[in-house]
């Protein structure tokens, strides 16, 4: 039989018919096909190959002729081709779709696999067959895990013209981020299921890259040029990844090139001083592979903007009673330095500079964003070595150097009402005592602030708020207190043009070992270092109004000496090691047991470099997770993680998940998991010049629950819908306290009337609904849409001007209630065209005020001119929409990028 097959494969096309007909008619080939003519006519072109696997032993000449009509009359038709379906299994109808039914297959034996990488194909069928590595720390099909996994692949990076990881994740449900502004951002405002980046984990190849000092991740700084894909897991993540995975985990999975060496060079340039550089070289095979990448980004972001303030704060003007003016300290201060008191005991209260109860009209502010300069250089290298089938070593190193203007660049206006979180003097007028800042009635009593008050950011406002002590410009133009916008330009920053240099260094070694056909050992060690230093561009800050020079230590009218940065230098180091054994203890059961050790160290300079601290926290975790496959339809996982910390003691986090897949059409899933988030070193030991330490902070803790359904009515159509509910008790927040060193000469915080402290608040509850739809219209045309409804707010306290900052019961100001997006992509033979649509509700400002909703449209194209060179282009915000993202930060209008990519080899 084997000799006949060998002989037939060697025949030329002229002998195919003569060789095939006798074989089919006599059954010598062992042909087994359905003998009915109507069934034979419906077979695809590889029916000949399938016939070799069939059961019947005879075939009529007529049936054979119909079968031959489906061939190409080439010798290749005789070659064996693996069947698309197992024809020995019974094919049944399932809601109009055929699916395979057979005995439940045993769980696949574990294979050596790095925690954050996969050698499995990205897709093997519909959405339930997609393979991920993040949900279970090994390559697993979606149908085999209860967690929902959203994957963003390399082709998605290209379609949205992503520069950073936040760009690539803009169309992921549950994820809220800033627009790129045509460049990169140095601001916060990144959320996953209603929680910021201190409460979701960012991983690279399964290893945490959170900063050791403040538990943040700098996700907006990580470029995608060395990534193969990004996976987002939003359910049950704390069980497998520990503290900080409240909202979930985002895993940046690096590329492992295969094939001949390939060189890629890319350059893009755009308006507002934006540019991109890329050089990549890599290749390899199953034994050895390498990838070297350099990526550079520069963005001046000096774009014009126009934004409307919802209202203006109104202020009391100078008093006409000369007895209420202290001759030394200036208007509104007595000899003790307390604002608003009665300096001569005459009973006359000076309210000059305090807010009135009335709110002024809206105000449109225009200017140029002059403080969003950002630049970064990223160097990464990855080597994978597999000396034998049972061992795999992966070495990865990375260096990120960046520079940006400090804090939330782009703020064109600010807010005034502040509270004391109930920590002020009971029953006292906290505004007059400097414990908070609220509007005052004409008699000096505090008025409520249900509607936040707004003021324009100008040099004078930053030097004199919250007590506005000027009435005219240096040129003599009279202005009301707090209205410096009439005589000074708006500025879009608040730290006197402070600049920050940062660097991040990563080094990780992963070892994956096959101990037996059913058991693997996965281990890694990682070192992560974060360095930063801040400095002022100029020691002198210019303004234009008649602020009292004595009060603020000014040497020359119109100029002030800038205080040095509160934190001129900081250094964080993280060392992590883990080993985990994965073993298949029965055909349908996989057990994972692991030990993790994490040490965070932070060295920081404080108060202008005159105070230092060096602190270390270590955590040791043991976890045991059981993944059980009762059948192809029913999957369960249960587990427990025990963590001991030198900072807060021990905590246990159990979790469980269930998936039920009655058919290929529908799959139901749910996850429940206890969650916790440990305070950072900075939270415990002072994170800035105006912060005081709180070593008694306790971990945030709560429960995360989600339930969802995956629907695949057709192989090319999928729908994932999820409801989530997360509550977190003891949420960290800032308490506002009066500064005892306010106006004390030489104290670095003397210009701040208030100081802050991190405290455990009550509860944050985040609930919502996520939807992701995908439709492969044709092999070249793809449509994807996402929608998220989020409700994330603090609860537990009664709203009162005496006890709160007026944020309880309010939606988090950085999270829209509704967030949607869509992408239509055409890709064929190197050509690419994509339309990217985004919509967001406005942000909550207070109980009655919201920023406007907005929608944008981007166009991205790639045009191959030669086999080696492709032209790239993008136009973002085509409609020139004006909006804010995050709140208070005006976003960029229409902007473009254009350039090219050169590729050779591969």
C-alpha positions in Angstrom: 0.0 0.0 0.0 2.8 2.4 0.9 4.7 1.5 -2.2 1.6 2.3 -4.4 1.2 5.7 -2.7 4.9 6.5 -3.2 4.7 5.5 -6.8 1.6 7.5 -7.4 3.1 10.7 -5.9 6.0 10.4 -8.4 3.7 10.2 -11.5 3.4 13.2 -13.8 0.0 14.8 -14.4 -0.5 12.8 -17.6 -0.7 9.6 -15.6 -3.0 10.8 -12.9 -6.3 9.7 -14.5 -5.0 6.2 -15.4 -3.6 5.6 -12.0 -6.6 7.0 -10.0 -9.6 5.3 -11.7 -8.5 1.7 -11.1 -7.6 2.5 -7.6 -11.0 4.0 -6.8 -13.0 1.3 -8.6 -11.3 -1.7 -6.9 -11.0 -0.1 -3.5 -7.2 -0.8 -3.4 -6.7 2.7 -1.9 -9.0 1.9 1.0 -11.3 4.7 -0.1 -14.1 5.7 2.3 -16.5 8.4 1.2 -20.2 8.7 1.4 -21.4 6.8 -1.8 -24.4 9.0 -2.5 -23.8 11.2 -5.5 -25.3 14.3 -3.9 -22.9 14.0 -0.9 -19.9 13.5 -3.2 -20.8 16.5 -5.2 -20.7 18.6 -2.1 -17.2 17.7 -1.1 -14.4 20.3 -1.3 -11.4 20.0 -3.6 -9.5 17.9 -1.1 -12.0 15.1 -1.3 -9.5 12.7 -2.8 -7.3 13.0 0.3 -10.3 12.6 2.5 -11.3 9.5 0.6 -8.2 7.7 1.8 -9.6 8.0 5.3 -13.1 6.8 4.6 -14.8 3.5 5.5 -16.5 2.1 2.4 -14.5 -0.1 0.1 -16.2 0.3 -3.3 -17.1 3.2 -5.5 -18.9 3.2 -8.8 -17.4 4.6 -12.0 -20.0 7.4 -12.1 -19.4 8.4 -8.6 -15.7 8.3 -9.1 -16.0 10.6 -12.2 -18.0 13.1 -10.1 -15.4 12.9 -7.4 -12.6 13.5 -10.0 -14.4 16.6 -11.2 -13.5 18.1 -7.9 -9.7 17.6 -8.4 -7.2 19.8 -10.2 -5.9 16.9 -12.3 -2.5 17.3 -10.6 -0.3 14.8 -8.8 -0.6 17.0 -5.7 -4.2 15.8 -5.4 -2.9 12.4 -4.3 -0.9 13.8 -1.4 -2.4 13.4 2.1 -4.0 16.5 3.6 -5.1 16.6 7.2 -8.9 16.7 7.5 -10.5 19.9 8.7 -13.0 17.8 10.7 -12.8 14.4 12.4 -15.2 12.5 10.2 -15.2 9.5 12.6 -17.2 11.7 15.1 -20.9 12.3 14.7 -21.8 15.6 13.1 -24.9 17.1 14.7 -26.9 20.2 14.0 -26.5 22.9 16.7 -28.7 25.9 16.1 -28.0 25.7 12.4 -24.2 25.2 12.8 -22.4 21.9 12.6 -20.1 21.1 15.4 -18.1 18.0 16.4 -19.3 15.7 19.2 -17.1 13.0 20.6 -16.1 11.7 24.0 -14.6 14.3 26.2 -10.9 14.5 25.4 -8.3 14.5 28.2 -6.8 17.8 29.2 -3.7 18.6 27.2 -0.6 17.8 29.0 1.3 21.0 30.2 4.2 22.0 28.1 7.2 24.2 29.0 6.1 27.7 28.5 7.3 31.1 29.8 4.7 32.8 32.0 4.1 35.6 29.5 4.7 34.0 26.2 3.2 31.4 23.9 4.3 29.3 21.0 0.6 28.4 20.3 -1.1 29.9 17.3 -3.1 33.0 18.0 -6.3 31.6 16.6 -7.5 28.1 16.0 -11.2 28.8 15.2 -13.7 31.2 16.8 -13.2 33.4 19.8 -13.4 30.5 22.2 -10.4 28.8 20.5 -8.1 31.8 20.9 -5.1 31.0 23.0 -3.9 33.3 25.8 -1.2 32.9 28.5 -2.2 35.5 31.0 -5.4 34.1 32.6 -3.7 30.9 33.7 0.0 31.6 33.4 0.2 29.1 30.5 -1.1 28.7 27.0 -4.8 28.1 27.4 -7.8 28.3 25.1 -10.5 30.8 26.1 -13.1 27.9 26.3 -10.9 26.3 29.1 -10.8 29.3 31.5 -13.6 31.3 33.2 -11.7 34.6 32.8 -12.5 37.0 30.0 -9.3 37.9 28.0 -9.1 40.8 25.6 -6.2 40.4 23.1 -4.7 43.2 21.1 -2.3 41.9 18.4 0.4 43.4 16.3 -1.9 44.0 13.4 -4.2 46.0 15.8 -1.2 48.2 16.8 -0.8 49.1 13.1 -4.4 49.7 12.5 -4.7 52.3 15.3 -1.2 53.6 14.7 -0.3 52.9 18.3 2.9 54.4 19.7 2.4 53.4 23.3 0.5 50.6 25.1 -2.2 53.1 26.1 -2.7 53.9 22.4 -3.1 50.2 21.6 -5.7 49.6 24.3 -8.1 52.4 23.4 -10.7 50.0 22.0 -10.6 47.5 24.9 -13.7 47.4 27.1 -13.3 48.6 30.6 -10.1 50.5 29.8 -10.1 54.3 29.9 -7.1 56.3 28.9 -5.9 59.7 27.7 -5.6 60.5 24.0 -2.0 60.5 22.7 -2.3 64.2 21.7 -0.3 63.2 18.7 2.6 62.4 20.9 3.0 61.0 24.4 1.7 62.1 27.8 3.3 62.6 31.2 -0.1 62.6 32.9 -2.2 60.1 34.8 -5.8 59.3 34.0 -5.5 55.6 33.1 -8.2 53.3 34.5 -9.2 49.6 34.3 -12.8 48.8 35.5 -12.9 52.1 37.4 -9.5 51.7 39.2 -6.3 53.6 38.5 -2.9 52.1 37.8 -2.1 51.6 41.5 -5.0 49.1 41.5 -4.3 47.1 38.3 -1.1 45.4 37.5 1.0 45.9 34.4 3.2 42.9 33.4 5.8 42.3 30.8 5.9 38.6 29.8 4.0 37.8 33.0 6.4 39.7 35.3 5.3 42.8 37.2 6.8 46.2 36.2 5.1 48.3 38.8 7.3 51.0 40.4 8.5 50.0 43.8 8.0 53.5 45.3 4.3 54.2 44.4 3.0 51.0 42.8 2.4 52.8 39.5 3.3 51.5 36.1 3.9 54.3 33.6 1.9 52.4 31.1 1.7 55.5 28.8 5.5 55.4 28.4 5.8 51.8 27.1 6.1 51.6 23.4 4.7 48.7 21.4 7.5 48.2 18.9 8.9 45.1 20.7 5.5 43.6 21.5 3.7 40.7 19.8 0.4 41.3 21.6 -1.2 42.7 24.7 -3.6 40.6 26.8 -6.0 42.2 29.3 -7.5 39.9 32.0 -10.2 41.6 34.1 -11.5 38.7 36.3 -9.8 36.6 39.0 -6.4 38.2 38.5 -5.5 38.7 42.2 -5.5 35.0 42.8 -2.7 34.4 40.2 -0.8 37.8 40.4 -1.3 39.1 44.0 -1.6 42.6 45.4 -2.6 45.4 43.1 -4.6 43.3 40.5 -8.0 44.8 41.7 -9.1 45.9 38.3 -7.2 43.2 36.5 -3.9 42.8 34.8 -2.4 44.1 31.5 0.3 41.8 30.1 2.7 43.2 27.5 3.9 40.1 25.6 7.2 40.6 23.7 7.9 39.4 20.3 9.9 36.2 19.6 11.0 36.4 15.9 11.2 33.3 13.8 12.8 33.0 10.4 15.8 34.5 8.6 17.2 37.8 10.1 15.0 40.8 9.4 15.9 44.5 9.6 13.1 47.1 10.1 13.7 50.9 10.0 10.8 53.3 10.5 10.4 57.1 10.8 7.3 59.3 11.3 7.0 63.0 11.7 3.9 65.1 12.5 2.8 68.6 13.4 3.3 70.2 16.9 6.8 68.8 17.0 6.1 65.1 17.1 8.4 62.4 15.6 9.0 58.7 15.9 12.1 56.5 15.2 12.4 52.8 15.1 15.2 50.3 14.4 14.6 46.6 14.8 16.7 43.5 14.0 15.7 39.9 14.8 15.3 36.4 13.7 15.8 32.8 14.7 14.3 29.3 14.9 12.9 26.9 17.5 16.3 26.5 19.0 17.6 30.1 19.1 16.0 33.5 18.5 16.9 37.1 19.1 15.3 40.5 18.9 17.0 43.9 19.3 14.8 47.0 19.2 15.4 50.8 19.5 12.4 53.2 19.6 12.5 56.9 20.0 9.6 59.3 20.6 9.6 63.1 20.8 6.5 65.3 21.2 6.5 69.0 22.0 2.7 69.1 21.9 2.7 72.9 21.6 -0.9 73.0 20.2 -3.5 75.7 20.4 -6.6 75.1 22.5 -9.9 76.7 23.5 -11.9 75.4 26.5 -14.9 76.7 28.4 -15.0 76.9 32.2 -18.4 75.9 33.5 -18.3 78.9 35.8 -16.0 81.4 37.4 -15.2 81.8 41.1 -16.2 85.3 42.4 -14.1 87.0 45.1 -14.6 89.8 47.6 -12.6 93.0 46.7 -10.5 95.2 49.0 -12.3 96.6 52.1 -12.9 100.3 52.5 -12.2 100.1 56.2 -8.5 100.9 56.7 -8.6 99.2 60.2 -9.1 95.8 58.6 -5.8 96.0 56.7 -2.7 94.8 58.5 0.1 97.1 57.4 2.8 94.3 57.6 1.2 91.1 56.3 -1.1 92.7 53.8 -4.8 92.5 53.3 -6.7 89.9 55.2 -4.0 88.7 57.7 -3.5 89.5 61.3 -0.2 89.5 63.2 -0.6 85.8 63.9 -0.6 85.1 60.1 -4.2 83.8 60.1 -6.3 85.0 57.2 -9.6 86.8 57.7 -9.2 87.5 61.4 -9.8 90.9 63.0 -6.3 92.6 63.4 -7.4 95.5 65.6 -10.3 93.9 67.5 -12.7 96.4 65.9 -15.1 93.7 64.9 -14.6 94.4 61.2 -13.9 91.2 59.3 -11.8 91.5 56.2 -13.0 89.1 53.5 -10.7 90.4 50.8 -9.7 87.6 48.4 -12.2 85.0 49.8 -14.8 83.4 47.5 -18.3 84.8 47.4 -21.3 82.4 47.6 -22.4 83.4 44.1 -21.0 81.7 41.0 -19.9 83.7 38.0 -20.8 83.0 34.4 -19.0 80.5 32.1 -15.7 81.7 30.6 -14.0 80.5 27.4 -10.2 80.3 27.8 -7.8 80.2 24.8 -4.1 79.7 24.6 -1.3 77.4 23.6 -0.4 74.3 25.5 3.2 75.2 26.5 4.2 72.5 29.0 3.5 69.1 27.5 7.0 68.4 26.2 7.7 64.7 26.3 10.5 62.5 24.9 11.7 59.0 25.4 14.2 56.4 24.1 13.6 52.7 24.6 16.2 49.9 24.1 15.2 46.3 24.4 16.8 43.0 23.8 15.5 39.4 24.0 17.2 36.1 23.5 15.5 32.7 23.6 17.5 29.5 23.7 16.0 26.0 23.7 19.0 23.5 23.9 16.8 20.5 24.0 13.0 19.7 24.0 12.8 19.9 27.7 14.6 23.2 28.5 13.9 26.7 27.4 15.8 29.9 28.6 14.7 33.4 27.9 16.8 36.4 28.7 15.2 39.9 28.3 16.7 43.3 29.1 15.3 46.8 28.6 16.2 50.4 29.2 13.7 53.4 29.0 15.0 57.0 29.3 12.4 59.8 29.3 12.0 63.5 29.9 8.8 65.3 30.5 7.3 68.4 32.2 6.1 67.5 35.6 2.7 66.2 36.6 -0.5 66.7 34.6 0.7 68.9 31.7 -2.1 70.6 29.9 -4.2 71.9 32.8 -5.6 75.2 31.6 -7.7 75.9 34.7 -8.1 74.6 38.3 -10.6 74.2 41.1 -10.9 76.0 44.4 -13.3 74.3 46.9 -11.3 72.1 49.2 -12.3 70.3 52.4 -10.6 68.6 55.3 -12.1 65.1 55.4 -13.5 65.8 58.8 -10.0 66.3 60.3 -10.5 70.0 61.0 -11.4 71.7 64.2 -14.9 70.6 65.2 -17.5 73.3 65.0 -15.0 75.9 63.9 -14.9 78.1 60.7 -12.4 76.0 58.9 -12.0 78.5 56.0 -10.9 81.3 58.4 -8.6 78.9 60.2 -7.0 77.8 57.0 -8.2 74.2 57.4 -10.2 74.3 54.1 -11.3 76.7 51.5 -15.1 77.3 51.0 -17.2 80.3 49.9 -18.0 82.7 52.7 -21.2 84.6 53.3 -20.9 88.4 53.9 -21.0 87.8 57.6 -18.0 85.5 57.3 -19.8 82.2 57.9 -19.0 79.3 55.5 -21.3 78.6 52.6 -21.7 75.2 51.0 -20.0 74.4 47.7 -22.3 71.9 45.9 -21.0 73.4 42.6 -17.3 73.5 42.2 -15.7 76.9 41.5 -13.1 77.3 38.7 -10.3 79.7 38.0 -7.8 80.2 35.1 -4.3 79.0 35.5 -2.0 82.0 35.4 1.4 82.7 37.0 -0.1 84.9 39.7 -2.9 82.5 40.5 -0.5 79.7 41.1 1.6 81.9 43.4 -1.3 83.3 45.4 -4.1 80.7 45.5 -6.2 79.9 47.4 -6.1 83.4 48.9 -6.0 85.9 46.0 -4.2 89.0 47.2 -3.9 91.4 44.2 -6.2 94.0 42.6 -4.2 95.3 39.6 -1.4 94.5 37.3 2.1 96.0 37.4 1.1 98.2 34.5 -1.8 99.6 36.5 -4.7 97.7 35.0 -7.3 97.1 37.7 -8.6 93.6 38.1 -10.8 91.9 40.6 -9.1 89.4 42.9 -8.6 86.0 41.2 -9.2 87.4 37.6 -5.6 87.5 36.5 -6.6 86.0 33.1 -7.5 89.6 32.1 -4.0 90.8 32.4 -1.9 87.6 32.2 -1.8 84.7 29.7 -3.1 81.3 30.6 -0.5 78.7 31.3 -1.1 75.0 31.1 1.0 73.7 34.0 1.2 74.1 37.7 4.7 73.3 38.9 6.6 76.3 37.7 7.9 74.5 34.6 9.4 71.7 36.5 11.1 69.1 34.3 11.5 65.4 35.2 14.2 63.0 33.9 13.4 59.3 34.4 15.0 56.0 33.5 13.7 52.4 33.9 15.9 49.3 33.7 14.6 45.8 33.4 16.4 42.5 33.4 14.7 39.1 33.6 15.7 35.5 33.1 13.1 32.8 32.6 13.6 29.0 32.7 10.9 26.6 31.6 11.6 22.9 32.2 9.6 19.8 31.2 10.0 17.4 34.2 7.8 14.8 32.5 5.1 14.6 29.8 2.6 16.0 32.3 4.6 18.2 34.5 6.5 21.5 33.9 8.5 23.8 36.2 8.4 27.5 35.3 10.8 29.9 37.1 12.1 33.4 36.7 14.1 36.1 38.4 13.7 39.8 37.7 15.4 43.0 38.5 13.6 46.4 37.9 15.1 49.8 38.7 13.4 53.2 38.4 15.3 56.5 38.7 14.1 60.0 38.5 15.2 63.6 39.2 13.3 66.8 39.0 14.6 70.3 38.4 13.2 73.8 37.6 14.0 75.3 34.2 14.6 78.7 35.9 15.0 79.7 39.6 12.9 82.8 38.8 9.2 82.8 38.1 7.6 85.8 36.4 4.1 87.2 37.1 2.4 90.5 36.4 0.2 91.4 39.3 0.8 93.4 42.5 1.1 90.4 45.0 2.5 91.6 48.2 6.3 91.1 47.8 6.9 90.7 51.6 4.2 88.1 51.9 5.6 85.8 49.3 9.3 86.5 49.7 9.6 88.3 46.4 12.8 90.2 45.7 11.7 92.2 42.7 8.1 93.2 41.7 6.9 90.8 39.1 9.4 88.1 40.0 9.6 85.3 42.6 12.2 82.8 43.5 11.0 79.3 42.8 11.2 76.8 45.5 13.3 73.7 44.6 11.4 70.6 43.7 9.9 68.9 46.8 11.4 65.6 45.5 14.6 66.3 43.6 15.7 62.7 43.4 14.1 59.3 43.9 15.2 55.7 43.2 13.2 52.5 43.4 14.4 48.9 43.0 12.4 45.8 42.7 13.7 42.2 42.9 11.3 39.4 42.2 11.7 35.6 42.0 9.1 32.9 41.4 8.9 29.2 40.7 5.7 27.3 39.9 5.0 23.7 39.1 2.2 22.8 36.7 1.2 19.2 36.7 -1.7 17.3 35.2 -2.8 15.0 38.0 -5.6 13.5 36.0 -6.8 13.6 32.4 -9.1 16.5 33.3 -7.3 18.3 36.1 -4.3 20.6 36.2 -2.7 21.7 39.4 -0.5 24.8 39.8 1.6 25.4 42.9 4.0 28.3 43.2 6.1 30.5 45.5 6.7 34.2 44.8 9.1 36.5 46.6 9.1 40.3 45.9 11.3 43.0 47.5 10.6 46.7 46.9 13.1 49.3 48.0 12.8 53.1 47.6 15.3 55.8 48.3 13.9 59.4 48.1 15.0 62.9 48.7 12.4 65.1 50.2 11.7 68.8 51.0 14.1 70.2 48.4 16.7 67.5 49.1 17.1 68.3 52.8 15.4 65.1 54.0 16.0 61.5 53.0 14.5 58.1 53.5 15.4 54.6 52.5 12.8 52.0 53.0 12.3 48.4 52.0 9.2 46.2 52.0 9.2 42.5 51.1 6.3 40.1 50.3 6.3 36.3 50.1 3.3 34.6 48.5 2.3 30.9 48.1 -0.5 30.0 45.7 -2.3 26.8 44.8 -4.7 26.7 41.9 -6.7 23.8 40.6 -8.1 23.9 37.0 -10.7 21.2 36.5 -12.2 20.1 33.2 -15.3 18.0 34.0 -16.1 17.8 30.3 -15.7 19.9 27.2 -18.7 21.8 28.4 -17.9 22.5 32.1 -14.7 24.1 33.4 -13.9 25.1 37.0 -11.0 26.7 38.7 -10.5 27.2 42.5 -7.5 28.5 44.3 -6.0 30.3 47.3 -3.1 32.7 47.7 -1.4 33.4 51.0 0.7 36.6 51.2 3.0 37.7 54.1 4.4 41.2 54.1 6.9 42.9 56.4 4.6 45.9 56.2 1.1 44.7 57.0 1.4 41.0 58.0 -0.6 38.3 56.3 -3.6 38.1 54.0 -5.4 35.3 52.2 -7.1 35.7 48.9 -9.3 32.9 47.7 -10.9 32.8 44.3 -13.1 30.7 42.0 -14.3 30.7 38.4 -16.7 28.7 36.3 -17.3 28.4 32.6 -20.2 26.4 31.0 -20.2 25.9 27.2 -23.3 24.0 26.1 -22.5 24.6 22.5 -20.2 26.5 20.1 -22.8 29.1 19.9 -22.8 30.2 23.5 -20.5 30.1 26.6 -21.3 31.3 30.1 -18.6 32.4 32.6 -18.3 33.8 36.1 -15.5 34.8 38.5 -15.4 35.6 42.2 -12.3 36.6 44.0 -11.1 38.3 47.2 -8.9 41.3 46.4 -6.4 43.5 48.2 -4.0 46.3 47.4 -1.1 47.1 49.6 0.0 50.7 50.3 3.1 51.8 48.6 6.4 52.9 50.2 5.6 56.5 49.3 2.1 56.3 50.8 3.7 55.2 54.1 6.7 57.4 54.2 5.8 60.7 52.5 5.4 61.0 48.7 6.0 64.7 48.3 7.0 68.0 50.0 3.4 68.8 51.0 2.6 65.3 52.2 3.1 63.9 55.7 3.8 60.3 56.5 1.1 57.8 57.6 2.8 54.5 58.6 -0.5 53.1 59.9 -2.1 52.7 56.5 -3.8 49.3 56.1 -4.3 47.5 52.8 -7.4 48.1 50.7 -9.5 44.9 50.5 -12.7 43.8 49.0 -14.4 41.4 46.5 -14.5 41.4 42.7 -17.3 39.6 40.9 -18.1 39.3 37.2 -20.4 37.3 35.0 -20.6 37.2 31.2 -21.4 35.4 28.0 -19.5 34.7 24.8 -21.7 34.3 21.8 -20.4 33.1 18.4 -23.4 32.8 16.1 -21.0 32.4 13.1 -17.4 31.4 12.9 -16.6 35.0 11.8 -18.8 36.8 14.3 -18.3 37.0 18.1 -19.8 38.9 20.9 -18.4 39.1 24.5 -20.6 40.7 27.2 -19.7 41.1 30.8 -21.2 42.6 34.0 -18.7 43.4 36.8 -19.1 44.5 40.4 -16.1 45.4 42.6 -16.0 46.9 46.0 -12.8 48.0 47.8 -12.9 49.0 51.5 -10.4 51.3 53.1 -9.5 53.1 49.9 -6.5 55.3 50.0 -7.2 59.0 49.7 -5.7 62.4 50.6 -6.8 64.2 53.8 -6.3 68.0 53.6 -4.7 69.5 56.7 -3.7 73.1 57.7 0.0 73.6 57.2 1.6 74.6 60.6 4.6 76.0 58.6 2.6 78.2 56.3 4.5 81.5 55.8 7.4 80.3 57.9 10.6 81.7 56.3 12.9 79.0 54.9 10.4 76.1 55.1 10.0 74.5 51.7 6.2 74.2 52.2 5.8 77.8 53.4 3.8 78.7 50.3 1.2 76.0 50.9 -1.7 76.8 53.2 -2.6 73.1 53.2 -0.7 69.9 53.5 -1.9 66.4 52.7 -1.8 62.9 54.2 -2.7 59.5 52.8 -5.5 57.9 54.8 -7.8 54.9 54.6 -11.2 56.2 53.4 -14.4 54.3 53.3 -15.4 52.2 50.2 -15.1 52.5 46.4 -17.6 50.6 44.4 -17.2 50.1 40.7 -19.9 48.4 38.7 -20.4 48.3 34.9 -21.1 46.5 31.7 -18.6 45.6 29.0 -19.3 44.7 25.4 -16.9 43.7 22.6 -18.1 42.7 19.1 -15.9 41.4 16.2 -16.9 40.6 12.7 -14.5 39.3 10.0 -16.6 40.6 7.1 -14.1 39.1 4.5 -10.6 37.9 4.9 -9.4 41.5 4.2 -12.2 43.5 6.0 -12.6 43.5 9.8 -15.0 45.4 12.0 -14.7 45.7 15.8 -16.8 47.7 18.3 -16.6 48.1 22.0 -18.8 49.7 24.7 -18.4 50.2 28.4 -20.8 51.6 31.0 -19.0 52.4 34.3 -20.2 53.6 37.6 -17.2 54.1 40.0 -17.7 56.2 43.1 -16.7 56.5 46.8 -19.5 55.7 49.2 -20.0 55.5 53.0 -19.9 59.1 54.2 -22.6 61.8 54.5 -22.0 64.7 52.3 -21.2 67.8 54.4 -18.9 70.8 54.2 -17.5 69.8 57.6 -16.6 66.2 56.8 -15.8 65.7 53.1 -14.1 66.9 50.0 -17.4 66.7 48.2 -16.5 63.7 46.2 -18.5 61.0 48.0 -21.4 59.7 45.9 -19.9 61.3 42.8 -18.6 59.4 39.8 -14.8 59.5 39.7 -13.8 62.6 37.7 -11.5 60.7 35.4 -14.0 58.0 34.3 -16.9 58.6 31.9 -20.2 56.8 32.4 -20.2 55.7 28.8 -17.2 54.9 26.6 -17.5 53.4 23.1 -15.3 52.9 20.1 -15.2 51.2 16.7 -12.7 50.3 14.1 -13.1 49.3 10.4 -9.9 47.9 8.9 -9.0 46.8 5.4 -5.7 44.9 5.1 -4.5 43.1 2.0 -1.0 42.3 0.8 0.6 45.1 2.8 -2.1 47.6 2.1 -3.9 48.9 5.2 -6.7 51.5 5.8 -8.4 51.9 9.1 -11.1 54.2 10.5 -11.0 54.5 14.3 -14.0 56.0 16.1 -14.1 57.0 19.8 -16.9 58.4 21.9 -16.9 59.4 25.6 -19.4 60.9 27.9 -18.3 64.1 29.7 -16.6 63.8 33.1 -18.3 64.6 36.4 -17.1 67.9 37.8 -19.6 68.2 40.7 -23.2 67.3 41.5 -24.6 69.5 38.7 -21.8 70.1 36.2 -20.2 67.8 33.6 -17.7 68.4 30.8 -19.2 68.0 27.3 -19.4 64.6 25.6 -17.2 64.1 22.6 -16.4 61.9 19.6 -13.4 61.7 17.4 -12.4 60.0 14.1 -8.9 58.9 13.1 -7.7 57.7 9.7 -4.6 55.5 9.4 -3.1 54.1 6.1 -0.2 52.0 4.9 0.7 51.9 1.2 3.5 49.5 0.0 5.4 51.2 -2.7 8.0 48.3 -3.1 8.4 44.9 -1.4 10.8 46.7 0.9 9.3 50.1 1.6 5.8 51.2 2.9 4.4 54.7 3.2 2.7 55.4 6.6 0.2 58.1 7.3 -2.3 59.1 10.0 -4.8 61.9 10.5 -6.2 62.1 14.0 -9.3 63.9 15.2 -10.3 64.6 11.7 -13.4 66.6 12.8 -11.2 68.9 15.0 -13.3 68.2 18.0 -12.7 70.2 21.1 -12.9 68.2 24.3 -11.2 67.5 27.7 -9.4 64.3 28.5 -8.8 64.0 31.4 -10.9 66.6 33.1 -9.4 70.1 33.1 -6.9 69.2 30.2 -7.9 70.4 26.7 -7.1 67.8 24.1 -5.4 68.4 20.8 -7.3 69.2 17.6 -6.6 67.7 14.1 -3.1 66.5 13.9 -1.2 64.2 11.5 1.8 61.8 11.3 3.4 60.6 8.1 6.6 58.7 7.2 7.8 55.3 6.0 8.9 51.8 7.0 11.8 49.9 5.4 12.0 46.1 5.8 14.5 43.7 4.4 15.0 40.0 5.1 12.7 37.8 7.1 
